[in-house]
């Protein structure tokens, strides 16, 4: 475990109709409930609509300070410095794992943000630790953290280490930000955790609820095509099954995919069909899309994995024919001017291509410092509607509740729906609550 850097930035400047409406109102609320972590036994959720909820931000009331002149922020990243081989300038080229490159790219994005952070009214001491993707190293870092008052911590990328830090942050009442982890586990039952990414099962469920609630899509059947071997895909299937049984719509069909599966035998040609495809591996995705294209001219559309957006080997003609859509919190070029600036600033630091991690690092650094600078440590109390629009991600935190209406954590609610065309992926709309 090494402490890589301690950087200080300077100071500057509606009898059945009612029942029907009530049913869908309650269903809509489910979309704001905690996802199921156990793949085989979904936890019961609260089926009553609470009249009033406690202030989700009350956990911060015990903090006896808010805005400060100086903040300490810790970044804990899986750089794995000792696995990086340096070049000798002659015969031996430099080499590192993709994980190390991801972590360093993220950190360089933070570096690109430094000039903007330096213009803020507060001063920020930025600390970075290499946890070597190790639980023991992370524990050692936590011991180091305990020696100084930290105001925000950017969590390790991997769940086991993020959970360790999450427990520490809960105990010390320190805001923790999950930047590169979609799991709910490090955030569960910890209202001090702020998640930038929604888990895959919630993304598919959000789209399922959107269809169920859309009166113009009552003639639409929903199919979830998943990999029965993959645990994550089984979890999504299990959760969708559980929620479809709850809403009673009988419009969901779960299809465990294999190469002999015939979609046509399940198709009701008098109805529309939406296929939610969980696969992201290129060959199988193209095989599935090819079979679905053959169902045309019946009204068949596809909702797919966010990875499709950046995978150039996915058959784009299939996507266009099927009017394919994906949710993504990584809408490419969502802020062209800022995106270009980050690209150029990064280019001045390195010859590497400005990858996703660079933009994410920049956005995380700017979001955390901006809310601290403007609102202090109690920022959730003041900025329930606060949004940050960055180069790569947009951030608008919402509270996520458990079955007893207890606050679990905060999660970014800004997800864009993209639509595939022959000219690439275009922004369809932004879902609203």
C-alpha positions as a Markdown table, in Angstrom:
| # | Residue | x | y | z |
|---|---|---|---|---|
| 1 | Unk | 0.0 | 0.0 | 0.0 |
| 2 | Unk | 1.4 | 3.4 | -0.9 |
| 3 | Unk | 0.2 | 6.9 | -0.4 |
| 4 | Unk | 0.8 | 8.3 | -3.9 |
| 5 | Unk | 0.0 | 12.0 | -3.5 |
| 6 | Unk | -1.3 | 14.6 | -1.2 |
| 7 | Unk | -2.2 | 17.6 | -3.3 |
| 8 | Unk | -3.4 | 21.0 | -2.1 |
| 9 | Unk | -5.3 | 23.3 | -4.4 |
| 10 | Unk | -5.4 | 27.0 | -3.6 |
| 11 | Unk | -8.2 | 29.4 | -2.6 |
| 12 | Unk | -10.1 | 31.5 | -5.2 |
| 13 | Unk | -13.2 | 32.8 | -6.4 |
| 14 | Unk | -57.4 | 8.8 | -10.6 |
| 15 | Unk | -65.3 | 2.0 | -8.4 |
| 16 | Unk | -62.6 | 0.1 | -10.8 |
| 17 | Unk | -61.2 | 3.2 | -12.4 |
| 18 | Unk | -60.0 | 4.4 | -9.0 |
| 19 | Unk | -58.6 | 1.0 | -8.2 |
| 20 | Unk | -56.8 | 0.9 | -11.5 |
| 21 | Unk | -55.2 | 4.2 | -11.0 |
| 22 | Unk | -54.2 | 3.3 | -7.4 |
| 23 | Unk | -52.7 | 0.0 | -8.7 |
| 24 | Unk | -50.5 | 1.7 | -11.2 |
| 25 | Unk | -49.6 | 4.5 | -8.7 |
| 26 | Unk | -48.3 | 1.8 | -6.3 |
| 27 | Unk | -46.5 | 0.0 | -9.1 |
| 28 | Unk | -44.8 | 3.2 | -10.1 |
| 29 | Unk | -43.5 | 3.6 | -6.6 |
| 30 | Unk | -41.9 | 0.1 | -6.8 |
| 31 | Unk | -39.4 | 1.5 | -9.3 |
| 32 | Unk | -38.0 | 3.5 | -6.4 |
| 33 | Unk | -37.6 | 0.5 | -4.1 |
| 34 | Unk | -34.4 | -1.3 | -3.3 |
| 35 | Unk | -33.4 | -4.0 | -5.8 |
| 36 | Unk | -33.2 | -7.7 | -4.7 |
| 37 | Unk | -29.7 | -8.8 | -3.8 |
| 38 | Unk | -30.6 | -12.5 | -3.3 |
| 39 | Unk | -31.1 | -14.0 | -6.7 |
| 40 | Unk | -33.5 | -16.8 | -5.6 |
| 41 | Unk | -35.5 | -15.3 | -2.8 |
| 42 | Unk | -36.7 | -11.7 | -3.5 |
| 43 | Unk | -37.2 | -9.7 | -0.3 |
| 44 | Unk | -40.8 | -8.5 | 0.3 |
| 45 | Unk | -41.3 | -4.8 | -0.5 |
| 46 | Unk | -43.7 | -2.5 | 1.2 |
| 47 | Unk | -47.0 | -2.6 | -0.8 |
| 48 | Unk | -48.5 | 0.4 | 1.0 |
| 49 | Unk | -48.0 | 3.9 | 0.0 |
| 50 | Unk | -46.5 | 6.0 | 2.8 |
| 51 | Unk | -48.3 | 9.3 | 3.4 |
| 52 | Unk | -45.2 | 10.9 | 4.8 |
| 53 | Unk | -41.6 | 9.8 | 4.8 |
| 54 | Unk | -39.0 | 11.0 | 7.1 |
| 55 | Unk | -36.6 | 13.6 | 5.8 |
| 56 | Unk | -34.1 | 11.4 | 4.0 |
| 57 | Unk | -31.3 | 13.8 | 4.8 |
| 58 | Unk | -31.8 | 13.7 | 8.6 |
| 59 | Unk | -28.7 | 11.5 | 9.0 |
| 60 | Unk | -26.6 | 14.6 | 8.4 |
| 61 | Unk | -28.3 | 16.5 | 11.2 |
| 62 | Unk | -25.7 | 15.3 | 13.7 |
| 63 | Unk | -22.9 | 16.9 | 11.8 |
| 64 | Unk | -21.9 | 20.0 | 13.7 |
| 65 | Unk | -20.5 | 21.8 | 10.7 |
| 66 | Unk | -21.3 | 22.3 | 7.1 |
| 67 | Unk | -19.3 | 24.7 | 4.9 |
| 68 | Unk | -15.6 | 24.8 | 5.5 |
| 69 | Unk | -12.7 | 26.7 | 4.1 |
| 70 | Unk | -10.6 | 23.6 | 3.6 |
| 71 | Unk | -11.8 | 20.1 | 2.7 |
| 72 | Unk | -9.9 | 16.8 | 2.7 |
| 73 | Unk | -10.9 | 14.3 | -0.1 |
| 74 | Unk | -9.5 | 10.8 | -0.5 |
| 75 | Unk | -9.3 | 8.8 | -3.7 |
| 76 | Unk | -8.7 | 5.0 | -3.2 |
| 77 | Unk | -7.9 | 3.5 | -6.6 |
| 78 | Unk | -6.7 | 0.0 | -7.8 |
| 79 | Unk | -3.6 | 1.3 | -9.5 |
| 80 | Unk | -1.5 | -1.8 | -8.6 |
| 81 | Unk | 1.7 | 0.2 | -9.0 |
| 82 | Unk | 3.9 | -2.8 | -8.3 |
| 83 | Unk | 2.5 | -4.7 | -11.4 |
| 84 | Unk | 3.3 | -1.9 | -13.8 |
| 85 | Unk | 6.5 | -2.6 | -15.8 |
| 86 | Unk | 8.4 | 0.6 | -16.8 |
| 87 | Unk | 10.0 | 1.0 | -20.2 |
| 88 | Unk | 13.8 | 0.9 | -20.3 |
| 89 | Unk | 13.7 | 3.3 | -23.2 |
| 90 | Unk | 15.1 | 0.7 | -25.6 |
| 91 | Unk | 14.0 | -2.9 | -25.9 |
| 92 | Unk | 11.6 | -3.3 | -23.0 |
| 93 | Unk | 8.2 | -1.4 | -23.5 |
| 94 | Unk | 6.1 | -0.3 | -20.6 |
| 95 | Unk | 3.2 | -2.6 | -19.8 |
| 96 | Unk | 0.3 | -2.6 | -17.3 |
| 97 | Unk | -3.0 | -4.4 | -16.8 |
| 98 | Unk | -6.2 | -3.0 | -18.2 |
| 99 | Unk | -7.3 | -2.5 | -14.6 |
| 100 | Unk | -4.2 | -0.3 | -13.8 |
| 101 | Unk | -4.7 | 1.7 | -17.0 |
| 102 | Unk | -8.4 | 2.2 | -16.0 |
| 103 | Unk | -7.4 | 3.5 | -12.6 |
| 104 | Unk | -4.7 | 5.7 | -13.9 |
| 105 | Unk | -7.0 | 7.1 | -16.6 |
| 106 | Unk | -9.5 | 7.9 | -14.0 |
| 107 | Unk | -6.9 | 9.7 | -11.9 |
| 108 | Unk | -5.6 | 11.7 | -14.9 |
| 109 | Unk | -9.2 | 12.9 | -15.4 |
| 110 | Unk | -9.0 | 14.2 | -11.8 |
| 111 | Unk | -5.8 | 15.9 | -12.7 |
| 112 | Unk | -7.5 | 17.6 | -15.7 |
| 113 | Unk | -10.1 | 19.0 | -13.2 |
| 114 | Unk | -7.5 | 20.6 | -11.0 |
| 115 | Unk | -7.3 | 24.0 | -12.7 |
| 116 | Unk | -11.1 | 24.4 | -12.4 |
| 117 | Unk | -11.1 | 23.2 | -8.8 |
| 118 | Unk | -8.4 | 25.8 | -8.0 |
| 119 | Unk | -10.8 | 28.5 | -9.0 |
| 120 | Unk | -13.4 | 27.6 | -6.3 |
| 121 | Unk | -13.8 | 29.5 | -3.1 |
| 122 | Unk | -12.7 | 26.6 | -0.8 |
| 123 | Unk | -9.4 | 24.9 | -0.6 |
| 124 | Unk | -9.1 | 21.1 | -1.3 |
| 125 | Unk | -6.5 | 18.7 | 0.0 |
| 126 | Unk | -6.6 | 15.8 | -2.5 |
| 127 | Unk | -5.2 | 12.6 | -1.3 |
| 128 | Unk | -4.7 | 9.4 | -3.4 |
| 129 | Unk | -4.0 | 5.9 | -2.3 |
| 130 | Unk | -3.2 | 2.8 | -4.3 |
| 131 | Unk | -5.1 | -0.1 | -2.6 |
| 132 | Unk | -3.6 | -2.7 | -5.0 |
| 133 | Unk | -7.1 | -4.2 | -5.3 |
| 134 | Unk | -6.4 | -5.8 | -1.9 |
| 135 | Unk | -8.5 | -6.1 | 1.2 |
| 136 | Unk | -5.5 | -5.9 | 3.4 |
| 137 | Unk | -4.1 | -2.9 | 1.7 |
| 138 | Unk | -7.5 | -1.2 | 1.9 |
| 139 | Unk | -7.6 | -1.9 | 5.7 |
| 140 | Unk | -4.2 | -0.3 | 6.0 |
| 141 | Unk | -5.4 | 2.7 | 4.1 |
| 142 | Unk | -8.4 | 3.0 | 6.4 |
| 143 | Unk | -6.0 | 3.2 | 9.3 |
| 144 | Unk | -4.3 | 6.1 | 7.6 |
| 145 | Unk | -7.7 | 7.7 | 7.0 |
| 146 | Unk | -8.5 | 7.6 | 10.7 |
| 147 | Unk | -5.5 | 9.8 | 11.4 |
| 148 | Unk | -7.0 | 12.8 | 9.6 |
| 149 | Unk | -10.5 | 14.3 | 9.3 |
| 150 | Unk | -11.8 | 13.5 | 5.8 |
| 151 | Unk | -14.8 | 15.2 | 4.3 |
| 152 | Unk | -15.4 | 12.9 | 1.3 |
| 153 | Unk | -14.0 | 9.6 | 0.1 |
| 154 | Unk | -14.1 | 8.3 | -3.5 |
| 155 | Unk | -14.5 | 4.5 | -3.0 |
| 156 | Unk | -12.3 | 1.7 | -4.5 |
| 157 | Unk | -13.7 | 0.3 | -7.7 |
| 158 | Unk | -14.3 | -3.3 | -6.5 |
| 159 | Unk | -17.1 | -4.3 | -4.1 |
| 160 | Unk | -15.1 | -6.1 | -1.4 |
| 161 | Unk | -12.8 | -3.2 | -0.8 |
| 162 | Unk | -15.6 | -0.6 | -1.3 |
| 163 | Unk | -17.6 | -2.4 | 1.4 |
| 164 | Unk | -14.7 | -2.1 | 3.9 |
| 165 | Unk | -14.5 | 1.7 | 3.2 |
| 166 | Unk | -18.3 | 2.0 | 3.3 |
| 167 | Unk | -18.4 | 0.6 | 6.9 |
| 168 | Unk | -15.7 | 3.1 | 7.9 |
| 169 | Unk | -17.6 | 6.0 | 6.3 |
| 170 | Unk | -20.9 | 4.9 | 8.0 |
| 171 | Unk | -19.1 | 4.9 | 11.4 |
| 172 | Unk | -17.4 | 8.2 | 10.8 |
| 173 | Unk | -20.4 | 9.8 | 9.0 |
| 174 | Unk | -18.3 | 10.6 | 5.9 |
| 175 | Unk | -19.9 | 10.9 | 2.4 |
| 176 | Unk | -18.6 | 8.2 | 0.2 |
| 177 | Unk | -18.9 | 8.2 | -3.6 |
| 178 | Unk | -19.1 | 5.0 | -5.7 |
| 179 | Unk | -17.8 | 6.1 | -9.1 |
| 180 | Unk | -16.8 | 2.8 | -10.9 |
| 181 | Unk | -19.1 | 0.2 | -9.2 |
| 182 | Unk | -22.7 | -0.6 | -10.1 |
| 183 | Unk | -23.3 | -2.9 | -7.1 |
| 184 | Unk | -25.7 | -1.9 | -4.4 |
| 185 | Unk | -23.9 | -4.0 | -1.8 |
| 186 | Unk | -21.3 | -1.3 | -0.7 |
| 187 | Unk | -24.1 | 1.2 | -0.4 |
| 188 | Unk | -26.9 | -0.9 | 1.3 |
| 189 | Unk | -28.1 | 0.4 | 4.6 |
| 190 | Unk | -25.6 | 3.3 | 4.4 |
| 191 | Unk | -27.2 | 6.7 | 3.8 |
| 192 | Unk | -23.7 | 8.3 | 3.5 |
| 193 | Unk | -23.1 | 6.5 | 0.2 |
| 194 | Unk | -23.8 | 8.3 | -3.1 |
| 195 | Unk | -23.9 | 6.0 | -6.2 |
| 196 | Unk | -23.2 | 7.4 | -9.6 |
| 197 | Unk | -24.3 | 4.3 | -11.5 |
| 198 | Unk | -27.6 | 2.2 | -11.3 |
| 199 | Unk | -27.3 | -1.6 | -11.2 |
| 200 | Unk | -28.2 | -3.5 | -14.4 |
| 201 | Unk | -31.3 | -5.1 | -12.8 |
| 202 | Unk | -32.7 | -1.7 | -11.9 |
| 203 | Unk | -32.0 | -0.4 | -15.4 |
| 204 | Unk | -34.0 | -3.2 | -17.0 |
| 205 | Unk | -36.7 | -2.9 | -14.4 |
| 206 | Unk | -37.0 | 0.9 | -15.0 |
| 207 | Unk | -37.7 | 0.2 | -18.7 |
| 208 | Unk | -40.2 | -2.6 | -17.8 |
| 209 | Unk | -42.1 | -0.2 | -15.5 |
| 210 | Unk | -42.1 | 2.5 | -18.2 |
| 211 | Unk | -43.8 | 0.1 | -20.6 |
| 212 | Unk | -46.3 | -1.2 | -18.1 |
| 213 | Unk | -47.3 | 2.3 | -17.1 |
| 214 | Unk | -47.6 | 3.6 | -20.7 |
| 215 | Unk | -51.3 | 3.5 | -21.7 |
| 216 | Unk | -50.2 | 3.5 | -25.3 |
| 217 | Unk | -48.3 | 0.2 | -24.8 |
| 218 | Unk | -51.1 | -1.9 | -23.3 |
| 219 | Unk | -50.9 | -4.1 | -26.4 |
| 220 | Unk | -47.2 | -4.8 | -25.8 |
| 221 | Unk | -45.7 | -8.0 | -24.5 |
| 222 | Unk | -42.4 | -7.9 | -22.8 |
| 223 | Unk | -39.7 | -10.6 | -23.3 |
| 224 | Unk | -36.5 | -10.8 | -21.3 |
| 225 | Unk | -33.8 | -12.8 | -23.1 |
| 226 | Unk | -31.1 | -13.8 | -20.7 |
| 227 | Unk | -28.1 | -16.1 | -20.1 |
| 228 | Unk | -29.2 | -18.8 | -17.6 |
| 229 | Unk | -25.5 | -19.5 | -16.8 |
| 230 | Unk | -24.7 | -15.9 | -15.9 |
| 231 | Unk | -25.6 | -15.2 | -12.2 |
| 232 | Unk | -26.2 | -11.5 | -12.9 |
| 233 | Unk | -28.6 | -12.3 | -15.7 |
| 234 | Unk | -30.5 | -14.8 | -13.5 |
| 235 | Unk | -30.8 | -12.1 | -10.9 |
| 236 | Unk | -32.4 | -9.7 | -13.4 |
| 237 | Unk | -34.8 | -12.5 | -14.6 |
| 238 | Unk | -35.7 | -13.3 | -11.0 |
| 239 | Unk | -36.4 | -9.7 | -10.1 |
| 240 | Unk | -38.5 | -9.1 | -13.2 |
| 241 | Unk | -40.5 | -12.3 | -12.5 |
| 242 | Unk | -41.1 | -11.2 | -9.0 |
| 243 | Unk | -42.3 | -7.7 | -10.0 |
| 244 | Unk | -44.5 | -9.0 | -12.9 |
| 245 | Unk | -46.2 | -11.3 | -10.4 |
| 246 | Unk | -46.8 | -8.3 | -8.2 |
| 247 | Unk | -48.3 | -6.1 | -10.9 |
| 248 | Unk | -50.4 | -9.0 | -12.3 |
| 249 | Unk | -50.1 | -7.8 | -15.9 |
| 250 | Unk | -49.1 | -11.2 | -17.2 |
| 251 | Unk | -47.2 | -9.5 | -20.0 |
| 252 | Unk | -43.7 | -10.7 | -19.2 |
| 253 | Unk | -42.1 | -13.9 | -20.6 |
| 254 | Unk | -38.7 | -15.0 | -19.5 |
| 255 | Unk | -36.6 | -16.6 | -22.3 |
| 256 | Unk | -33.4 | -18.4 | -21.3 |
| 257 | Unk | -31.5 | -18.2 | -24.6 |
| 258 | Unk | -29.8 | -21.0 | -26.5 |
| 259 | Unk | -29.0 | -21.3 | -30.2 |
| 260 | Unk | -32.1 | -23.6 | -30.7 |
| 261 | Unk | -34.5 | -21.1 | -29.2 |
| 262 | Unk | -37.3 | -20.0 | -31.7 |
| 263 | Unk | -38.7 | -16.5 | -30.9 |
| 264 | Unk | -41.4 | -17.0 | -33.4 |
| 265 | Unk | -43.2 | -19.7 | -31.3 |
| 266 | Unk | -43.6 | -17.2 | -28.5 |
| 267 | Unk | -44.8 | -14.3 | -30.7 |
| 268 | Unk | -48.4 | -13.2 | -30.6 |
| 269 | Unk | -48.7 | -11.5 | -34.0 |
| 270 | Unk | -51.8 | -9.5 | -32.8 |
| 271 | Unk | -49.7 | -7.7 | -30.3 |
| 272 | Unk | -46.5 | -5.7 | -30.2 |
| 273 | Unk | -43.3 | -7.1 | -28.6 |
| 274 | Unk | -40.4 | -5.6 | -26.8 |
| 275 | Unk | -37.4 | -7.8 | -26.3 |
| 276 | Unk | -35.1 | -6.9 | -23.5 |
| 277 | Unk | -31.8 | -8.6 | -24.2 |
| 278 | Unk | -29.3 | -9.1 | -21.4 |
| 279 | Unk | -26.4 | -10.4 | -23.5 |
| 280 | Unk | -23.5 | -8.2 | -24.4 |
| 281 | Unk | -21.1 | -10.7 | -26.0 |
| 282 | Unk | -20.9 | -9.7 | -29.6 |
| 283 | Unk | -21.4 | -13.1 | -31.4 |
| 284 | Unk | -24.4 | -14.1 | -29.4 |
| 285 | Unk | -25.9 | -10.6 | -29.5 |
| 286 | Unk | -25.7 | -10.6 | -33.3 |
| 287 | Unk | -27.2 | -14.1 | -33.4 |
| 288 | Unk | -30.1 | -13.0 | -31.2 |
| 289 | Unk | -30.6 | -9.8 | -33.2 |
| 290 | Unk | -30.6 | -11.8 | -36.5 |
| 291 | Unk | -33.4 | -14.0 | -35.3 |
| 292 | Unk | -35.4 | -11.1 | -34.1 |
| 293 | Unk | -35.0 | -9.3 | -37.4 |
| 294 | Unk | -36.7 | -12.3 | -39.1 |
| 295 | Unk | -39.8 | -11.6 | -37.0 |
| 296 | Unk | -40.4 | -8.5 | -39.0 |
| 297 | Unk | -42.7 | -7.0 | -40.3 |
| 298 | Unk | -44.4 | -7.6 | -36.9 |
| 299 | Unk | -43.9 | -4.7 | -34.5 |
| 300 | Unk | -40.8 | -5.9 | -32.7 |
| 301 | Unk | -38.4 | -3.6 | -30.9 |
| 302 | Unk | -35.3 | -4.3 | -28.8 |
| 303 | Unk | -33.9 | -2.9 | -25.6 |
| 304 | Unk | -30.3 | -3.9 | -25.0 |
| 305 | Unk | -27.2 | -3.8 | -22.9 |
| 306 | Unk | -25.5 | -0.4 | -22.5 |
| 307 | Unk | -22.2 | -1.9 | -23.8 |
| 308 | Unk | -23.8 | -2.0 | -27.2 |
| 309 | Unk | -23.2 | 1.7 | -27.5 |
| 310 | Unk | -19.5 | 1.4 | -27.6 |
| 311 | Unk | -19.2 | -2.1 | -29.3 |
| 312 | Unk | -18.6 | -1.4 | -33.0 |
| 313 | Unk | -18.8 | -5.1 | -33.8 |
| 314 | Unk | -22.6 | -5.3 | -33.0 |
| 315 | Unk | -24.5 | -5.5 | -36.4 |
| 316 | Unk | -25.7 | -1.9 | -36.8 |
| 317 | Unk | -28.1 | -2.8 | -39.6 |
| 318 | Unk | -29.9 | -5.2 | -37.1 |
| 319 | Unk | -30.0 | -2.5 | -34.5 |
| 320 | Unk | -31.5 | 0.0 | -37.0 |
| 321 | Unk | -34.1 | -2.4 | -38.3 |
| 322 | Unk | -35.2 | -3.3 | -34.8 |
| 323 | Unk | -35.1 | 0.4 | -33.6 |
| 324 | Unk | -33.0 | -0.8 | -30.7 |
| 325 | Unk | -32.7 | 1.2 | -27.6 |
| 326 | Unk | -30.5 | 1.2 | -24.5 |
| 327 | Unk | -30.3 | 3.1 | -21.3 |
| 328 | Unk | -26.9 | 4.5 | -20.6 |
| 329 | Unk | -25.5 | 6.9 | -18.1 |
| 330 | Unk | -22.7 | 7.4 | -20.6 |
| 331 | Unk | -24.4 | 9.3 | -23.4 |
| 332 | Unk | -21.5 | 10.1 | -25.7 |
| 333 | Unk | -21.0 | 13.7 | -26.3 |
| 334 | Unk | -23.7 | 14.8 | -23.9 |
| 335 | Unk | -21.9 | 18.0 | -23.4 |
| 336 | Unk | -19.8 | 18.5 | -26.6 |
| 337 | Unk | -18.0 | 21.6 | -25.5 |
| 338 | Unk | -16.9 | 20.3 | -22.2 |
| 339 | Unk | -16.1 | 16.9 | -23.7 |
| 340 | Unk | -13.8 | 18.6 | -26.2 |
| 341 | Unk | -12.1 | 20.6 | -23.5 |
| 342 | Unk | -11.4 | 17.6 | -21.4 |
| 343 | Unk | -10.0 | 15.8 | -24.5 |
| 344 | Unk | -7.7 | 18.6 | -25.3 |
| 345 | Unk | -6.5 | 19.1 | -21.7 |
| 346 | Unk | -5.9 | 15.4 | -21.4 |
| 347 | Unk | -4.0 | 15.4 | -24.6 |
| 348 | Unk | -1.6 | 18.0 | -23.2 |
| 349 | Unk | -0.7 | 15.4 | -20.4 |
| 350 | Unk | -0.3 | 12.3 | -22.5 |
| 351 | Unk | -0.4 | 10.8 | -26.0 |
| 352 | Unk | -3.0 | 8.2 | -24.9 |
| 353 | Unk | -6.5 | 8.4 | -26.3 |
| 354 | Unk | -8.9 | 10.1 | -23.9 |
| 355 | Unk | -11.0 | 7.1 | -22.7 |
| 356 | Unk | -14.1 | 6.8 | -20.7 |
| 357 | Unk | -12.2 | 6.7 | -17.4 |
| 358 | Unk | -10.7 | 10.1 | -18.0 |
| 359 | Unk | -14.0 | 11.8 | -18.4 |
| 360 | Unk | -15.5 | 9.9 | -15.4 |
| 361 | Unk | -12.5 | 10.9 | -13.2 |
| 362 | Unk | -13.0 | 14.5 | -14.3 |
| 363 | Unk | -16.7 | 14.5 | -13.6 |
| 364 | Unk | -16.4 | 12.8 | -10.2 |
| 365 | Unk | -13.8 | 15.3 | -9.1 |
| 366 | Unk | -15.8 | 18.3 | -10.3 |
| 367 | Unk | -19.1 | 17.0 | -8.8 |
| 368 | Unk | -17.7 | 16.3 | -5.4 |
| 369 | Unk | -15.7 | 19.5 | -5.1 |
| 370 | Unk | -18.5 | 21.7 | -6.5 |
| 371 | Unk | -21.2 | 20.5 | -4.0 |
| 372 | Unk | -18.7 | 20.8 | -1.1 |
| 373 | Unk | -17.7 | 24.2 | -2.2 |
| 374 | Unk | -21.3 | 25.4 | -2.7 |
| 375 | Unk | -23.1 | 23.6 | 0.1 |
| 376 | Unk | -20.6 | 22.1 | 2.5 |
| 377 | Unk | -20.7 | 18.6 | 4.1 |
| 378 | Unk | -24.5 | 19.0 | 4.6 |
| 379 | Unk | -25.0 | 19.5 | 0.9 |
| 380 | Unk | -27.9 | 16.9 | 0.5 |
| 381 | Unk | -30.0 | 19.0 | 2.9 |
| 382 | Unk | -29.8 | 21.9 | 0.5 |
| 383 | Unk | -29.6 | 20.4 | -3.0 |
| 384 | Unk | -32.4 | 17.8 | -3.4 |
| 385 | Unk | -32.8 | 19.2 | -6.9 |
| 386 | Unk | -29.1 | 19.9 | -7.6 |
| 387 | Unk | -27.8 | 18.5 | -10.9 |
| 388 | Unk | -24.3 | 18.4 | -12.2 |
| 389 | Unk | -24.0 | 18.1 | -16.0 |
| 390 | Unk | -20.5 | 16.9 | -16.8 |
| 391 | Unk | -18.6 | 15.9 | -19.8 |
| 392 | Unk | -19.6 | 12.3 | -19.6 |
| 393 | Unk | -22.1 | 11.8 | -16.8 |
| 394 | Unk | -25.0 | 13.8 | -15.5 |
| 395 | Unk | -25.7 | 13.6 | -11.7 |
| 396 | Unk | -29.0 | 14.1 | -9.9 |
| 397 | Unk | -29.1 | 12.1 | -6.6 |
| 398 | Unk | -32.4 | 10.5 | -5.4 |
| 399 | Unk | -33.1 | 8.6 | -2.2 |
| 400 | Unk | -33.6 | 4.8 | -2.4 |
| 401 | Unk | -35.8 | 3.3 | 0.3 |
| 402 | Unk | -36.1 | -0.3 | 1.7 |
| 403 | Unk | -39.4 | -2.2 | 2.3 |
| 404 | Unk | -39.9 | -0.4 | 5.6 |
| 405 | Unk | -39.5 | 3.0 | 3.9 |
| 406 | Unk | -36.1 | 3.3 | 5.5 |
| 407 | Unk | -33.4 | 5.2 | 3.6 |
| 408 | Unk | -30.8 | 2.9 | 2.1 |
| 409 | Unk | -28.6 | 5.3 | 0.1 |
| 410 | Unk | -28.6 | 7.9 | -2.6 |
| 411 | Unk | -28.4 | 7.0 | -6.3 |
| 412 | Unk | -27.9 | 9.0 | -9.5 |
| 413 | Unk | -31.3 | 9.2 | -11.3 |
| 414 | Unk | -30.2 | 10.6 | -14.6 |
| 415 | Unk | -30.2 | 7.9 | -17.2 |
| 416 | Unk | -30.6 | 8.6 | -20.9 |
| 417 | Unk | -32.4 | 6.4 | -23.4 |
| 418 | Unk | -30.5 | 6.1 | -26.7 |
| 419 | Unk | -31.9 | 4.8 | -30.0 |
| 420 | Unk | -29.8 | 3.1 | -32.7 |
| 421 | Unk | -29.8 | 4.4 | -36.2 |
| 422 | Unk | -27.5 | 3.8 | -39.2 |
| 423 | Unk | -25.7 | 7.0 | -38.2 |
| 424 | Unk | -25.0 | 5.7 | -34.7 |
| 425 | Unk | -26.8 | 6.1 | -31.3 |
| 426 | Unk | -29.1 | 9.1 | -30.8 |
| 427 | Unk | -30.7 | 10.5 | -27.7 |
| 428 | Unk | -34.4 | 9.4 | -27.5 |
| 429 | Unk | -35.5 | 11.1 | -24.4 |
| 430 | Unk | -34.8 | 11.4 | -20.7 |
| 431 | Unk | -37.2 | 9.4 | -18.5 |
| 432 | Unk | -39.0 | 11.4 | -15.8 |
| 433 | Unk | -40.3 | 10.3 | -12.4 |
